[in-house]
């Protein structure tokens, strides 16, 4: 009878490890009586795996274009303000940086380009499949949303728009 224990070793990209106990019994080929048993004794995540499972990070524009977030846009009527709610579409936590200055998002018809301006940098953490707290940004452009609420996202590299919006020419 032979029994051995395999050492802990990484078995995945996130630093998962497993300890396996194997039992192998055998006889001669004429009266062959074999027993093979493989048993999971221990499994877990190593410290290296914890680092690998750290939240993905990126700017608002980069994560939007990559299809990792969707954005609910509520237009504040008679102003240049929009209220944004960012939703994480994935199963890992995200760190989103809204950079100071201008971010332009190509969001498809009927809006086209949504030009957002932040007066200061903002960092947000969004839980897996969750949403960040709502926040306000200023929008720029002479033809832009003036009323409505809509959701924008990217799927397979193409922008998706859903909701209702009124577009109008405005003075900057």
Secondary structure, 3 states (H helix, E strand, C coil): CEEEECCCEECCCCCEEEEEEEEEECCCHHHCCCEEEEEEEEEEECHHHHHHCCCEEEEHHHHHHCCCEEEEEEECCCCCEEEEEEEECCCCCEEEEECCEEEEEEEECCCEEEEEEECCCEEEEECCCCECCCEEEEEECCEEEEEEEEEEEEECCEEEEEEEEEEEECCC
